[in-house]
């Protein structure tokens, strides 16, 4: 009897060793992913302020919907053409560092993982205002006032337009053929008692350089603003918006659909701008959340949509 119990215990140990040795759990994945007919892929297991978290679900089950929460924020999912599901969220520039629970509801099962959000040290620079800009009324106080009371009021109305499904089915691309950053995301620009945070990236671009739609979507804004100059905003669905500022010319207008790679405009020097360039931003705006996301990191985080 004792021998039978011992042999049974030994066989159990051998079986467990066999399972873990020959069927290892993927890095950053839960063992549930190997047992149940679905897999959860994350663009990253850790975040810093301003980073993107993309969540891809591969499954053979016909889910009617998939929902998730990241901390206390809802994360919507959209079904892609290849039957995968995609959800995208992130950590805002001012998100409190710490660990946040990601919970993905998959029918009767829940995938859970703690995601650490680290503090990010953003550089402090001078709020540059050239003499010719001052002569046009672009003083530090006017710049700050125009952004807060006029430009942002106009574009934030656009972010109230929420499309719950994705227009896109593939990774995002860069808005320019050549990417050279001349203004960092998150940099804090100061002039005496005026402080502004740069919530996009400035990309080097000669005047009239073609600017490309970073993915499929619909143009929801095409107007000239005081500080931001000629601006186009594209709604990509799932609460994801791309912004293109300081343009010289528009190629699309409000209400038109665009495809990834379409030339939506030409770069310029309009608004508060010290030289021709493209200011490019990504926003995530949904009923319960508004995030300013590092746009270049966002583009990179979507590349895993192509992974098998």
Residue frames as qw, qx, qy, qz and C-alpha x, y, z in Angstrom:
[[0.000, 0.885, 0.466, 0.000, 0.00, 0.00, 0.00],
 [0.296, -0.814, 0.115, 0.487, 2.77, 2.43, 0.95],
 [0.442, -0.146, 0.606, 0.645, 4.65, 1.45, -2.21],
 [0.263, 0.618, 0.653, 0.351, 1.58, 2.23, -4.37],
 [0.105, -0.950, -0.232, 0.181, 1.18, 5.64, -2.75],
 [0.407, -0.615, 0.348, 0.579, 4.87, 6.38, -3.27],
 [0.411, 0.128, 0.683, 0.590, 4.75, 5.31, -6.93],
 [0.144, 0.807, 0.550, 0.162, 1.62, 7.39, -7.49],
 [0.228, -0.907, -0.012, 0.355, 3.31, 10.44, -5.95],
 [0.456, -0.373, 0.520, 0.619, 6.45, 9.85, -8.05],
 [0.360, 0.428, 0.684, 0.468, 4.40, 9.63, -11.26],
 [0.013, 0.928, 0.367, -0.054, 2.65, 12.89, -10.38],
 [0.327, -0.765, 0.232, 0.505, 5.98, 14.65, -9.90],
 [0.447, -0.072, 0.661, 0.598, 7.27, 13.28, -13.22],
 [0.269, 0.679, 0.630, 0.263, 4.11, 14.41, -15.02],
 [0.095, -0.958, -0.144, 0.230, 4.39, 17.95, -13.65],
 [0.403, -0.554, 0.446, 0.576, 8.07, 18.08, -14.65],
 [0.439, 0.239, 0.713, 0.491, 7.17, 16.86, -18.15],
 [0.167, 0.855, 0.486, 0.072, 4.48, 19.50, -18.58],
 [0.153, -0.946, 0.049, 0.280, 6.70, 22.41, -17.52],
 [0.466, -0.430, 0.555, 0.537, 9.80, 21.19, -19.32],
 [0.346, 0.194, 0.745, 0.536, 8.22, 20.39, -22.65],
 [0.022, 0.745, 0.530, 0.404, 5.39, 22.95, -22.57],
 [0.351, -0.224, -0.325, 0.849, 6.93, 26.04, -20.96],
 [0.072, 0.870, 0.437, -0.220, 4.81, 29.09, -20.26],
 [0.474, 0.624, 0.126, 0.608, 5.65, 32.00, -22.54],
 [0.366, -0.119, -0.309, 0.870, 7.54, 34.86, -20.96],
 [0.180, 0.042, 0.084, -0.979, 5.14, 37.42, -19.59],
 [0.572, -0.156, -0.527, -0.609, 2.24, 35.01, -20.05],
 [0.611, -0.284, 0.496, -0.547, -0.08, 33.22, -17.67],
 [0.194, -0.092, 0.974, 0.066, -0.31, 29.42, -17.50],
 [0.521, 0.491, 0.533, -0.451, -4.01, 29.93, -18.31],
 [0.398, 0.657, -0.336, -0.545, -2.88, 30.89, -21.81],
 [0.144, 0.331, -0.908, -0.213, -1.62, 27.35, -22.37],
 [0.224, 0.178, 0.920, -0.270, -4.62, 25.58, -20.87],
 [0.414, 0.633, 0.478, -0.447, -7.52, 27.56, -22.31],
 [0.596, 0.438, 0.514, 0.435, -8.23, 28.15, -26.04],
 [0.176, 0.961, 0.082, 0.199, -6.92, 31.70, -26.02],
 [0.690, -0.076, -0.135, 0.707, -3.64, 33.55, -25.62],
 [0.097, -0.980, -0.140, 0.104, -2.96, 37.03, -24.28],
 [0.676, 0.204, 0.022, 0.708, -0.07, 39.01, -25.75],
 [0.206, -0.919, -0.163, 0.295, 1.09, 42.30, -24.23],
 [0.507, 0.788, -0.118, 0.329, 3.22, 44.91, -26.00],
 [0.234, 0.517, -0.572, 0.592, 5.10, 45.33, -22.71],
 [0.628, -0.412, -0.643, 0.151, 5.08, 43.92, -19.19],
 [0.376, -0.550, -0.296, 0.684, 6.19, 47.22, -17.63],
 [0.247, 0.819, 0.329, 0.401, 5.39, 50.85, -18.44],
 [0.321, -0.204, -0.210, 0.901, 6.75, 54.31, -17.80],
 [0.206, 0.695, 0.357, -0.590, 4.66, 57.47, -17.77],
 [0.340, 0.636, -0.288, -0.630, 3.53, 58.18, -21.33],
 [0.063, -0.216, 0.931, 0.286, 3.90, 54.56, -22.52],
 [0.698, 0.076, -0.275, -0.657, 1.33, 52.50, -24.41],
 [0.397, -0.115, 0.894, -0.173, -0.08, 49.13, -23.41],
 [0.621, 0.218, -0.431, -0.618, -1.45, 47.16, -26.36],
 [0.530, -0.109, 0.791, -0.286, -3.26, 43.90, -25.61],
 [0.528, 0.273, -0.586, -0.550, -3.81, 41.29, -28.29],
 [0.677, -0.080, 0.641, -0.352, -6.01, 38.22, -27.79],
 [0.386, 0.253, -0.774, -0.433, -5.63, 35.18, -30.04],
 [0.514, 0.001, 0.710, -0.482, -8.48, 32.74, -29.65],
 [0.105, -0.087, -0.888, -0.438, -10.40, 29.97, -31.36],
 [0.036, 0.531, 0.771, -0.350, -13.51, 30.75, -29.31],
 [0.061, 0.549, 0.452, 0.700, -16.22, 32.95, -30.76],
 [0.193, -0.421, -0.505, 0.728, -16.44, 35.62, -28.07],
 [0.135, 0.835, 0.491, 0.210, -19.24, 38.14, -28.54],
 [0.041, 0.922, -0.149, 0.356, -17.16, 40.71, -26.72],
 [0.731, -0.114, -0.383, 0.553, -14.01, 41.02, -24.64],
 [0.177, -0.927, -0.019, -0.330, -13.65, 43.64, -21.94],
 [0.707, -0.005, -0.391, 0.589, -10.81, 44.64, -19.65],
 [0.276, -0.957, -0.049, -0.078, -9.81, 47.05, -16.93],
 [0.636, 0.275, -0.314, 0.650, -6.42, 48.61, -16.24],
 [0.071, -0.013, -0.469, 0.880, -6.54, 49.93, -12.71],
 [0.283, 0.505, 0.617, -0.534, -9.90, 51.68, -12.59],
 [0.302, 0.495, -0.311, -0.753, -9.97, 52.44, -16.34],
 [0.820, 0.326, 0.433, -0.185, -12.07, 50.51, -18.85],
 [0.114, -0.439, 0.686, 0.568, -10.21, 49.10, -21.89],
 [0.778, 0.410, 0.173, -0.443, -12.44, 48.41, -24.92],
 [0.447, -0.204, 0.782, 0.383, -11.55, 45.71, -27.45],
 [0.617, 0.536, -0.122, -0.564, -12.25, 45.47, -31.16],
 [0.833, 0.047, 0.539, 0.115, -12.25, 42.31, -33.27],
 [0.021, 0.605, -0.521, -0.602, -9.77, 42.45, -36.14],
 [0.726, 0.391, -0.311, -0.473, -10.16, 40.85, -39.57],
 [0.457, 0.321, -0.828, 0.053, -7.90, 37.95, -38.59],
 [0.721, -0.459, -0.479, -0.199, -10.26, 37.16, -35.67],
 [0.480, -0.071, -0.498, 0.719, -7.78, 38.46, -33.09],
 [0.240, -0.898, -0.362, -0.071, -9.00, 41.00, -30.56],
 [0.483, 0.277, -0.185, 0.810, -7.14, 44.23, -29.81],
 [0.332, -0.895, -0.298, 0.028, -7.30, 46.62, -26.87],
 [0.517, 0.363, -0.164, 0.758, -5.06, 49.66, -26.40],
 [0.387, -0.903, -0.183, -0.026, -4.52, 51.81, -23.33],
 [0.573, 0.437, -0.301, 0.625, -1.52, 53.34, -21.59],
 [0.494, -0.563, -0.372, 0.548, -0.09, 55.37, -18.75],
 [0.157, 0.949, 0.161, 0.222, -0.66, 59.11, -18.95],
 [0.449, 0.538, -0.335, 0.630, 2.26, 61.48, -18.40],
 [0.249, -0.518, 0.394, -0.717, 0.92, 62.27, -14.93],
 [0.857, -0.254, -0.386, -0.227, -0.11, 58.74, -13.89],
 [0.510, -0.705, 0.431, -0.237, 0.96, 57.94, -10.35],
 [0.392, 0.425, -0.816, 0.009, 3.85, 55.42, -10.39],
 [0.560, -0.213, 0.661, -0.452, 3.00, 52.03, -8.93],
 [0.072, 0.017, 0.970, 0.232, 1.46, 48.68, -9.80],
 [0.568, 0.190, 0.050, -0.800, -1.89, 48.49, -11.57],
 [0.532, 0.076, 0.841, -0.069, -4.00, 45.38, -12.12],
 [0.392, 0.251, -0.534, -0.706, -4.80, 44.44, -15.71],
 [0.489, 0.142, 0.814, -0.279, -7.88, 42.19, -15.84],
 [0.331, 0.192, -0.590, -0.711, -9.13, 40.80, -19.16],
 [0.640, 0.111, 0.576, -0.496, -12.57, 39.18, -19.11],
 [0.285, 0.258, -0.789, -0.479, -12.74, 36.22, -21.49],
 [0.655, -0.243, -0.607, -0.378, -16.13, 34.67, -21.06],
 [0.793, -0.566, -0.202, -0.104, -16.06, 32.67, -17.84],
 [0.801, -0.151, -0.123, 0.566, -12.31, 33.18, -17.39],
 [0.051, -0.998, 0.045, 0.007, -10.24, 36.18, -16.35],
 [0.751, 0.254, -0.168, 0.586, -6.63, 36.90, -17.29],
 [0.327, -0.944, -0.049, -0.013, -4.96, 39.01, -14.62],
 [0.743, 0.146, -0.130, 0.640, -1.54, 40.60, -14.39],
 [0.299, -0.863, -0.111, 0.393, 0.02, 43.42, -12.38],
 [0.586, 0.594, 0.108, 0.541, 1.65, 46.05, -14.59],
 [0.479, -0.555, -0.153, 0.662, 4.25, 48.35, -13.04],
 [0.304, 0.874, 0.178, 0.335, 4.22, 52.01, -14.07],
 [0.643, -0.254, -0.130, 0.710, 7.52, 53.81, -13.46],
 [0.014, -0.906, -0.093, 0.412, 8.14, 57.53, -13.09],
 [0.681, 0.439, 0.242, 0.534, 9.70, 59.19, -16.12],
 [0.317, -0.631, -0.032, 0.707, 12.02, 62.16, -15.83],
 [0.483, 0.761, 0.355, 0.248, 11.06, 64.67, -18.50],
 [0.522, 0.036, -0.004, 0.852, 13.68, 67.24, -19.55],
 [0.031, -0.868, -0.319, 0.380, 13.19, 70.93, -18.75],
 [0.490, 0.235, 0.332, 0.771, 13.87, 73.39, -21.57],
 [0.014, 0.352, 0.111, -0.929, 13.32, 77.06, -22.33],
 [0.429, 0.692, 0.571, -0.107, 10.05, 78.15, -23.91],
 [0.394, -0.113, 0.360, 0.838, 11.62, 79.65, -27.01],
 [0.291, 0.851, 0.416, -0.136, 10.07, 82.80, -28.49],
 [0.521, 0.113, 0.266, 0.803, 11.86, 84.56, -31.34],
 [0.010, -0.349, -0.101, 0.931, 11.54, 88.30, -31.93],
 [0.264, -0.011, -0.547, -0.794, 9.45, 87.91, -35.09],
 [0.365, -0.402, -0.835, -0.087, 7.02, 85.68, -33.18],
 [0.199, -0.468, -0.501, 0.701, 6.73, 88.21, -30.35],
 [0.101, 0.197, -0.199, -0.955, 5.87, 90.85, -32.95],
 [0.407, -0.190, -0.697, -0.559, 2.97, 88.60, -34.02],
 [0.610, -0.463, 0.086, -0.637, 1.74, 88.40, -30.44],
 [0.898, -0.085, -0.430, 0.033, 3.33, 85.09, -29.47],
 [0.095, -0.629, 0.567, -0.523, 4.57, 86.03, -26.01],
 [0.207, 0.060, -0.947, 0.237, 4.90, 83.26, -23.40],
 [0.285, 0.222, 0.621, -0.696, 1.76, 84.40, -21.56],
 [0.595, 0.362, -0.136, -0.704, -0.26, 84.67, -24.79],
 [0.442, 0.244, -0.836, -0.214, 0.94, 81.25, -25.94],
 [0.036, -0.066, -0.910, 0.407, -0.16, 79.67, -22.67],
 [0.394, 0.327, 0.394, -0.764, -3.50, 81.50, -22.71],
 [0.553, 0.350, -0.419, -0.629, -4.23, 80.63, -26.35],
 [0.340, 0.125, -0.931, -0.053, -3.55, 76.93, -25.74],
 [0.021, 0.177, 0.843, -0.508, -5.66, 76.70, -22.59],
 [0.314, 0.464, 0.422, -0.713, -8.59, 78.90, -23.59],
 [0.543, 0.558, -0.177, -0.602, -8.82, 78.54, -27.37],
 [0.423, 0.411, -0.759, -0.277, -6.85, 75.82, -29.17],
 [0.034, 0.055, -0.971, 0.231, -7.36, 73.05, -26.61],
 [0.473, 0.300, 0.483, -0.673, -11.04, 73.97, -26.22],
 [0.609, 0.459, -0.305, -0.571, -11.53, 73.46, -29.97],
 [0.463, 0.309, -0.819, -0.137, -9.76, 70.12, -30.22],
 [0.130, -0.049, 0.882, -0.450, -11.07, 68.68, -26.94],
 [0.655, 0.272, 0.201, -0.676, -14.59, 68.95, -28.35],
 [0.630, 0.398, -0.583, -0.325, -13.40, 66.57, -31.07],
 [0.181, 0.252, -0.921, 0.235, -12.22, 64.01, -28.53],
 [0.522, 0.057, 0.547, -0.652, -15.79, 63.67, -27.28],
 [0.783, 0.332, -0.273, -0.449, -16.54, 61.82, -30.54],
 [0.420, -0.395, 0.812, -0.085, -15.98, 58.22, -29.49],
 [0.756, 0.283, -0.447, -0.385, -15.88, 55.36, -32.00],
 [0.740, -0.436, 0.457, -0.231, -15.96, 52.05, -30.05],
 [0.928, 0.141, 0.297, 0.173, -14.53, 49.89, -32.86],
 [0.400, -0.507, 0.425, 0.634, -11.24, 50.13, -34.74],
 [0.590, 0.727, -0.077, -0.343, -11.02, 51.47, -38.30],
 [0.239, 0.692, -0.676, -0.088, -7.62, 49.76, -38.62],
 [0.990, -0.078, 0.028, -0.111, -6.41, 46.15, -38.90],
 [0.819, 0.283, -0.180, 0.466, -2.66, 46.57, -39.10],
 [0.557, -0.441, -0.196, 0.676, 0.20, 48.28, -37.25],
 [0.099, 0.968, 0.107, -0.202, 0.60, 52.05, -37.38],
 [0.721, 0.337, 0.080, 0.600, 3.28, 53.67, -39.54],
 [0.353, -0.394, -0.106, 0.842, 5.37, 56.84, -39.19],
 [0.294, 0.843, 0.349, -0.286, 3.87, 60.14, -40.41],
 [0.221, 0.864, -0.355, -0.280, 7.05, 61.05, -42.34],
 [0.885, 0.366, -0.274, 0.093, 9.44, 59.11, -44.54],
 [0.528, 0.307, -0.497, 0.616, 12.36, 60.30, -42.42],
 [0.575, -0.760, -0.289, -0.092, 12.08, 60.53, -38.64],
 [0.488, 0.205, -0.369, 0.764, 14.37, 62.95, -36.83],
 [0.388, -0.776, -0.487, 0.098, 13.15, 64.22, -33.46],
 [0.302, 0.433, -0.136, 0.838, 13.84, 67.89, -32.75],
 [0.371, -0.418, 0.264, -0.786, 11.41, 68.28, -29.83],
 [0.196, 0.033, -0.962, 0.188, 10.98, 65.55, -27.21],
 [0.541, -0.515, -0.540, -0.389, 7.69, 64.22, -25.90],
 [0.657, -0.608, -0.415, 0.161, 6.93, 65.32, -22.35],
 [0.476, 0.125, -0.193, 0.849, 9.59, 68.02, -22.21],
 [0.218, -0.818, -0.450, 0.285, 8.69, 70.82, -19.80],
 [0.397, 0.459, 0.151, 0.780, 9.11, 74.26, -21.37],
 [0.351, -0.729, -0.409, 0.421, 9.49, 77.23, -19.03],
 [0.283, 0.491, 0.064, 0.822, 9.64, 81.00, -19.28],
 [0.168, -0.345, 0.364, -0.849, 9.59, 82.80, -15.93],
 [0.449, -0.004, 0.673, -0.588, 6.25, 81.81, -14.35],
 [0.775, 0.326, -0.145, -0.521, 4.89, 80.12, -17.52],
 [0.307, -0.299, 0.902, 0.058, 5.21, 76.32, -17.71],
 [0.791, 0.316, -0.121, -0.511, 3.98, 74.16, -20.59],
 [0.586, -0.236, 0.768, 0.106, 4.46, 70.44, -21.17],
 [0.369, 0.431, -0.570, -0.595, 5.08, 69.28, -24.73],
 [0.692, 0.028, 0.647, -0.319, 2.60, 66.44, -25.27],
 [0.846, 0.523, 0.087, -0.059, 3.80, 65.34, -28.69],
 [0.674, -0.261, 0.338, 0.602, 7.02, 65.10, -30.67],
 [0.310, 0.848, -0.145, -0.404, 8.44, 67.68, -33.05],
 [0.811, 0.088, 0.470, 0.336, 9.80, 66.03, -36.19],
 [0.141, -0.507, 0.371, 0.765, 12.17, 67.73, -38.60],
 [0.507, 0.520, 0.658, 0.198, 10.45, 68.45, -41.91],
 [0.152, -0.090, 0.275, 0.945, 11.15, 71.03, -44.58],
 [0.443, 0.383, 0.221, -0.780, 8.17, 73.07, -45.70],
 [0.731, 0.358, -0.208, -0.543, 5.76, 71.13, -47.93],
 [0.049, 0.268, -0.962, 0.010, 7.09, 67.69, -46.93],
 [0.638, -0.216, -0.552, -0.492, 4.34, 65.04, -47.43],
 [0.315, -0.252, 0.695, -0.595, 2.67, 64.01, -44.16],
 [0.443, -0.036, -0.834, -0.327, 1.10, 60.53, -44.06],
 [0.752, -0.390, 0.016, -0.532, -1.90, 59.12, -42.22],
 [0.118, -0.471, 0.848, -0.214, -0.43, 56.73, -39.66],
 [0.183, 0.147, 0.972, -0.031, -3.36, 54.34, -40.12],
 [0.129, -0.473, -0.688, -0.536, -6.90, 54.04, -41.46],
 [0.106, -0.448, -0.588, 0.665, -9.45, 56.39, -39.96],
 [0.128, 0.802, 0.504, 0.293, -11.69, 59.38, -40.43],
 [0.259, 0.237, -0.129, 0.928, -10.70, 63.05, -40.42],
 [0.280, -0.719, -0.627, 0.109, -12.62, 64.69, -37.57],
 [0.192, -0.888, -0.069, 0.411, -10.82, 68.05, -37.51],
 [0.608, 0.265, 0.299, 0.687, -9.21, 70.17, -40.21],
 [0.045, -0.967, -0.221, -0.120, -8.85, 73.79, -39.11],
 [0.461, 0.454, -0.295, 0.704, -6.27, 76.49, -38.44],
 [0.575, -0.724, -0.347, 0.156, -5.69, 77.27, -34.77],
 [0.055, -0.983, 0.152, -0.084, -3.84, 80.16, -33.14],
 [0.368, -0.697, 0.613, 0.054, -0.85, 78.31, -31.64],
 [0.717, -0.046, 0.689, 0.095, -1.15, 74.90, -33.31],
 [0.109, 0.397, -0.553, -0.724, -1.50, 76.34, -36.81],
 [0.718, 0.168, -0.379, -0.559, -3.16, 74.27, -39.53],
 [0.333, -0.264, 0.849, -0.315, -4.17, 71.07, -37.78],
 [0.703, 0.017, -0.542, -0.460, -5.59, 67.71, -38.84],
 [0.432, -0.267, 0.755, -0.414, -6.97, 65.14, -36.39],
 [0.578, 0.087, -0.708, -0.395, -7.78, 61.56, -37.43],
 [0.717, -0.260, 0.436, -0.478, -10.08, 59.28, -35.45],
 [0.310, 0.331, -0.874, -0.175, -8.77, 55.69, -35.74],
 [0.787, -0.307, -0.410, -0.344, -11.45, 54.14, -33.53],
 [0.756, -0.282, -0.495, 0.324, -11.14, 52.65, -30.03],
 [0.343, -0.919, -0.115, 0.157, -10.68, 56.21, -28.77],
 [0.648, -0.257, 0.274, 0.662, -7.33, 56.61, -30.59],
 [0.330, 0.931, 0.149, -0.054, -6.61, 59.92, -32.33],
 [0.668, -0.042, 0.156, 0.727, -3.55, 61.12, -34.26],
 [0.042, 0.952, 0.165, -0.255, -2.80, 64.85, -34.50],
 [0.644, 0.220, 0.240, 0.692, -0.71, 66.70, -37.09],
 [0.126, -0.902, -0.227, 0.344, 0.10, 70.36, -36.33],
 [0.169, -0.710, 0.283, 0.623, 1.71, 73.38, -38.04],
 [0.620, 0.317, 0.629, 0.345, 0.80, 72.15, -41.54],
 [0.042, -0.307, 0.285, 0.907, 1.16, 74.36, -44.59],
 [0.502, 0.089, -0.441, -0.738, -1.58, 72.66, -46.66],
 [0.659, 0.019, 0.639, -0.397, -4.46, 70.24, -46.14],
 [0.194, 0.160, -0.825, -0.506, -5.07, 67.32, -48.49],
 [0.288, -0.412, -0.859, -0.097, -8.14, 66.02, -46.63],
 [0.265, -0.377, 0.101, -0.882, -11.02, 67.75, -44.91],
 [0.376, -0.085, 0.699, -0.602, -13.35, 66.93, -42.03],
 [0.786, 0.221, 0.282, -0.504, -15.58, 63.91, -42.64],
 [0.683, 0.515, -0.478, -0.200, -13.34, 62.19, -45.19],
 [0.941, -0.269, 0.199, 0.049, -12.04, 58.65, -44.64],
 [0.198, 0.789, -0.577, -0.073, -8.31, 58.05, -44.98],
 [0.985, 0.027, -0.152, 0.077, -6.20, 54.97, -45.54],
 [0.672, -0.588, 0.242, 0.379, -2.84, 54.27, -43.96],
 [0.571, -0.080, 0.433, 0.693, -0.16, 56.03, -46.00],
 [0.258, 0.819, 0.419, 0.295, -2.45, 58.63, -47.60],
 [0.329, 0.119, -0.110, 0.930, -0.85, 62.08, -47.86],
 [0.159, -0.754, -0.623, 0.136, -3.13, 64.09, -45.58],
 [0.023, -0.994, -0.055, 0.086, -1.21, 67.35, -45.79],
 [0.648, 0.485, -0.210, 0.548, 2.11, 69.11, -46.26],
 [0.585, -0.483, -0.336, 0.559, 4.30, 70.19, -43.36],
 [0.185, 0.803, 0.145, 0.548, 4.72, 73.86, -42.61],
 [0.374, 0.044, -0.405, 0.833, 5.46, 76.63, -40.14],
 [0.298, -0.591, -0.322, -0.677, 1.99, 77.86, -39.19],
 [0.667, -0.687, -0.272, -0.095, 0.95, 78.96, -35.71],
 [0.382, -0.836, 0.392, -0.030, 3.48, 79.18, -32.88],
 [0.944, 0.114, 0.158, 0.266, 6.47, 77.64, -34.65],
 [0.254, -0.816, 0.306, 0.421, 10.10, 78.77, -34.82],
 [0.049, 0.436, -0.747, -0.499, 10.90, 76.74, -37.98],
 [0.755, 0.125, -0.379, -0.520, 9.15, 74.35, -40.40],
 [0.017, -0.202, 0.954, -0.221, 8.47, 71.00, -38.73],
 [0.613, -0.313, -0.562, -0.459, 5.70, 68.53, -37.91],
 [0.314, -0.268, 0.669, -0.618, 4.28, 68.29, -34.41],
 [0.612, -0.069, -0.710, -0.342, 2.80, 64.78, -34.11],
 [0.348, -0.265, 0.628, -0.644, 0.66, 63.60, -31.19],
 [0.450, -0.215, -0.837, -0.224, -1.38, 60.58, -30.13],
 [0.395, -0.234, 0.414, -0.786, -4.32, 60.89, -27.75],
 [0.279, -0.246, -0.925, -0.076, -6.48, 58.16, -26.25],
 [0.298, -0.063, 0.252, -0.919, -9.87, 59.57, -25.32],
 [0.349, -0.318, -0.854, -0.217, -12.80, 57.53, -24.06],
 [0.422, -0.721, -0.318, -0.448, -15.75, 58.32, -21.77],
 [0.722, -0.684, -0.085, 0.056, -13.74, 57.54, -18.62],
 [0.708, -0.379, 0.219, 0.554, -10.18, 58.36, -19.65],
 [0.442, 0.893, -0.061, 0.053, -8.03, 60.90, -21.51],
 [0.782, -0.378, 0.256, 0.424, -4.39, 60.04, -22.14],
 [0.345, 0.870, -0.327, -0.127, -1.55, 61.93, -23.80],
 [0.940, -0.114, 0.277, 0.166, 0.74, 59.17, -25.06],
 [0.252, -0.588, 0.555, 0.532, 4.32, 59.24, -26.35],
 [0.733, 0.520, -0.012, -0.439, 3.49, 58.97, -30.08],
 [0.431, 0.559, -0.698, -0.120, 6.65, 57.23, -31.27],
 [0.174, -0.189, 0.920, -0.296, 6.41, 54.64, -28.50],
 [0.673, 0.298, 0.405, -0.542, 2.76, 54.18, -29.41],
 [0.664, 0.553, -0.359, -0.352, 3.66, 53.43, -33.04],
 [0.211, 0.432, -0.872, 0.089, 6.26, 50.90, -31.91],
 [0.404, -0.064, 0.777, -0.478, 3.84, 49.19, -29.51],
 [0.759, 0.359, 0.177, -0.513, 1.43, 48.37, -32.35],
 [0.358, 0.535, -0.706, -0.294, 4.03, 46.45, -34.37],
 [0.199, -0.146, 0.955, -0.167, 3.30, 43.23, -32.50],
 [0.689, 0.336, 0.259, -0.587, -0.11, 43.13, -34.21],
 [0.645, 0.520, -0.475, -0.297, 1.71, 41.35, -37.05],
 [0.086, -0.412, 0.891, -0.169, 3.22, 38.67, -34.80],
 [0.710, -0.090, -0.601, -0.355, 1.93, 35.12, -35.07]]
